[in-house]
Amino acid sequence: MDIATVDELLSTTRAVRNRLDLDRPVGREVILECIRLAMQAPTASNAQDWRWLVVTDADKRAAIAEIYRGVGAEYLAYAAKEASDPQTRRVYAGALALTETLARVPVHVIPCLDNRIDNSNLLTAASAWASIIPAGWSFLLALRSRGLGSVWTTMHLAREREVAELLDIPDTATQAALFPVAYTIGTDFRPARRPPAETITYWDTWGHLVGER
């Protein structure tokens, strides 16, 4: 295994909002390739209960985008203005811009669980999310390796039932996210600025940092 290549993939798979190519078509097969890889992720109790809803219909994408904008545009505009540091302001500004371009993103992918986890206790909920979150991230990594990008969004879940009705998602399923998928404009993504791992990693006891004795 080429560790350098793997490390580059893991450290440069960014949340892509502003560099999505809105005009380049995305073929069905490349999406299916990424889903096949995502299905190799661990799944709680071997349930294999992930489901993937791929939306390419322009009218449905526009309807999803309108719901998304209705939930998030006002909040994101405020957050982009009030954020205390430049990096966070850029993140919110990019999220706000996505509310205007989402309908034009050629593919929307909604990862789901084929069960409901409303009002679940912590153990049940954590087990359920442990099936879909690894698969979702594997999907995003697979996109990156093929020159596509996306961002893990959850804003539409505030009006999940409206999206469910639009797409005929049954009441027995749970939507986990919305991935707007497109080829990226350029592939020169770099690692993000993060604090040293030693400053956020506790050893044996909460609050006992790695370098402390």
C-alpha positions as CSV (number, residue, x, y, z in Angstrom):
1,M,0.0,0.0,0.0
2,D,1.3,3.4,-1.0
3,I,1.0,5.2,2.3
4,A,1.9,8.6,0.9
5,T,-1.0,8.4,-1.6
6,V,-3.4,7.2,1.1
7,D,-2.3,10.0,3.4
8,E,-2.8,12.6,0.7
9,L,-6.3,11.3,0.0
10,L,-7.2,11.4,3.7
11,S,-5.7,14.9,4.3
12,T,-6.9,16.6,1.2
13,T,-10.6,15.4,0.9
14,R,-12.1,18.8,1.5
15,A,-15.6,20.1,2.0
16,V,-16.0,21.4,-1.5
17,R,-18.7,24.1,-2.1
18,N,-17.1,26.9,-4.3
19,R,-15.1,24.7,-6.6
20,L,-17.9,22.4,-7.9
21,D,-18.1,22.3,-11.7
22,L,-21.8,23.0,-12.3
23,D,-21.6,22.5,-16.0
24,R,-19.8,19.2,-16.4
25,P,-22.0,16.1,-16.4
26,V,-21.4,13.3,-13.9
27,G,-22.0,9.8,-15.3
28,R,-24.1,7.2,-13.5
29,E,-21.3,4.7,-13.4
30,V,-18.8,6.9,-11.5
31,I,-21.5,7.4,-8.8
32,L,-22.1,3.7,-8.6
33,E,-18.4,3.0,-8.3
34,C,-18.2,5.3,-5.3
35,I,-21.3,3.7,-3.8
36,R,-19.8,0.2,-4.3
37,L,-16.7,1.3,-2.4
38,A,-18.8,3.0,0.3
39,M,-20.6,-0.3,0.9
40,Q,-17.3,-1.9,2.0
41,A,-17.3,0.3,5.1
42,P,-18.1,-1.3,8.5
43,T,-21.8,-1.6,9.3
44,A,-23.3,-2.1,12.8
45,S,-24.4,-5.6,13.6
46,N,-23.8,-6.4,9.9
47,A,-27.1,-4.8,9.2
48,Q,-26.0,-3.5,5.8
49,D,-29.0,-1.1,6.1
50,W,-27.6,1.8,4.2
51,R,-29.6,3.0,1.2
52,W,-28.5,5.6,-1.4
53,L,-30.9,7.9,-3.2
54,V,-29.3,9.6,-6.2
55,V,-31.1,12.6,-7.6
56,T,-30.3,13.9,-11.1
57,D,-33.8,15.1,-12.1
58,A,-33.5,18.9,-12.5
59,D,-36.9,19.7,-11.0
60,K,-36.3,17.6,-8.0
61,R,-32.9,19.1,-7.4
62,A,-34.4,22.6,-7.7
63,A,-37.1,21.6,-5.1
64,I,-34.5,20.2,-2.7
65,A,-32.4,23.4,-3.2
66,E,-35.4,25.6,-2.4
67,I,-36.0,23.6,0.9
68,Y,-32.3,23.9,1.7
69,R,-32.3,27.6,1.1
70,G,-35.4,28.1,3.1
71,V,-33.8,26.4,6.1
72,G,-30.4,27.9,6.0
73,A,-29.9,31.1,3.9
74,E,-30.8,33.6,6.7
75,Y,-28.8,31.8,9.4
76,L,-25.7,31.3,7.1
77,A,-25.8,35.0,6.1
78,Y,-25.8,36.0,9.7
79,A,-23.1,33.5,10.6
80,A,-20.9,34.6,7.7
81,K,-21.1,38.2,8.9
82,E,-20.6,37.5,12.6
83,A,-18.0,34.7,12.7
84,S,-15.0,35.7,14.8
85,D,-12.1,34.5,12.6
86,P,-11.4,34.6,8.8
87,Q,-11.4,30.9,8.2
88,T,-14.8,30.4,9.9
89,R,-16.2,33.4,7.9
90,R,-15.0,31.8,4.7
91,V,-16.7,28.5,5.6
92,Y,-20.0,30.2,6.3
93,A,-19.7,32.3,3.2
94,G,-19.1,29.2,1.1
95,A,-22.1,27.5,2.8
96,L,-24.2,30.5,2.0
97,A,-23.1,30.5,-1.6
98,L,-24.1,26.8,-1.9
99,T,-27.7,27.8,-1.1
100,E,-27.7,29.7,-4.4
101,T,-26.0,27.1,-6.5
102,L,-27.3,23.8,-5.1
103,A,-30.0,23.4,-7.8
104,R,-27.3,23.5,-10.4
105,V,-25.1,20.9,-8.8
106,P,-25.6,17.9,-11.3
107,V,-26.1,15.1,-8.7
108,H,-27.5,15.1,-5.2
109,V,-26.9,12.0,-3.2
110,I,-28.8,11.3,0.0
111,P,-27.4,8.5,2.2
112,C,-30.1,6.9,4.2
113,L,-30.7,4.2,6.8
114,D,-33.5,1.7,6.1
115,N,-34.9,2.2,9.6
116,R,-36.0,5.1,11.8
117,I,-33.8,6.2,14.7
118,D,-36.1,9.0,16.1
119,N,-36.2,9.2,19.9
120,S,-33.6,6.4,20.2
121,N,-31.4,6.0,23.3
122,L,-27.8,6.8,22.9
123,L,-26.6,3.2,22.3
124,T,-29.2,2.5,19.6
125,A,-28.6,5.9,17.9
126,A,-24.8,5.5,18.0
127,S,-25.1,2.0,16.5
128,A,-27.3,3.2,13.8
129,W,-25.1,6.2,12.8
130,A,-22.1,3.9,13.0
131,S,-23.5,2.2,9.9
132,I,-24.0,5.2,7.7
133,I,-21.3,7.7,8.7
134,P,-18.3,5.4,7.8
135,A,-20.1,4.6,4.5
136,G,-20.8,8.3,3.8
137,W,-17.2,9.3,4.4
138,S,-15.9,6.4,2.2
139,F,-18.2,7.7,-0.5
140,L,-16.6,11.2,-0.2
141,L,-13.1,9.7,-0.3
142,A,-14.0,7.7,-3.4
143,L,-15.3,10.9,-5.1
144,R,-12.0,12.7,-4.3
145,S,-9.9,9.9,-5.8
146,R,-11.9,10.3,-9.1
147,G,-11.7,14.1,-9.4
148,L,-15.1,14.8,-7.9
149,G,-16.0,16.7,-4.8
150,S,-18.8,17.2,-2.4
151,V,-19.6,18.5,1.1
152,W,-21.4,16.7,4.0
153,T,-24.5,18.8,4.5
154,T,-27.5,18.3,6.9
155,M,-29.4,21.5,6.6
156,H,-32.3,20.0,4.8
157,L,-33.0,17.6,7.6
158,A,-34.8,20.4,9.4
159,R,-37.5,19.7,6.8
160,E,-36.8,16.0,6.2
161,R,-40.4,15.0,5.7
162,E,-40.8,17.5,2.8
163,V,-37.8,16.0,1.0
164,A,-39.1,12.5,1.8
165,E,-42.4,13.3,0.2
166,L,-40.7,14.8,-2.8
167,L,-38.6,11.7,-3.3
168,D,-41.1,9.0,-2.0
169,I,-38.8,8.1,0.9
170,P,-40.9,6.0,3.2
171,D,-41.5,6.9,6.9
172,T,-39.5,3.8,7.9
173,A,-36.2,5.3,6.5
174,T,-33.9,7.9,8.0
175,Q,-32.1,10.5,5.9
176,A,-28.6,11.1,7.1
177,A,-27.2,13.9,4.9
178,L,-27.2,15.5,1.5
179,F,-24.1,15.3,-0.7
180,P,-24.1,17.7,-3.7
181,V,-21.7,16.0,-6.1
182,A,-19.8,17.4,-9.1
183,Y,-16.4,17.3,-10.7
184,T,-14.1,19.8,-9.0
185,I,-12.6,22.8,-10.6
186,G,-9.0,21.8,-10.2
187,T,-7.8,19.0,-7.9
188,D,-5.0,20.9,-6.0
189,F,-6.6,20.6,-2.6
190,R,-4.4,20.9,0.5
191,P,-4.5,19.9,4.1
192,A,-6.6,22.2,6.3
193,R,-5.1,24.2,9.2
194,R,-5.7,22.1,12.3
195,P,-4.2,22.3,15.9
196,P,-1.5,19.8,16.8
197,A,-2.9,16.5,17.7
198,E,-1.0,16.6,21.0
199,T,-3.1,19.6,22.1
200,I,-6.5,17.8,21.8
201,T,-5.5,14.2,22.7
202,Y,-6.0,13.0,26.2
203,W,-4.3,9.8,27.5
204,D,-6.0,7.5,30.0
205,T,-7.8,10.4,31.8
206,W,-9.9,13.3,30.4
207,G,-7.8,16.5,30.5
208,H,-4.4,14.6,30.7
209,L,-2.7,15.7,27.5
210,V,-0.2,13.4,25.7
211,G,2.8,15.4,26.6
212,E,2.0,15.8,30.3
213,R,3.5,13.6,32.9
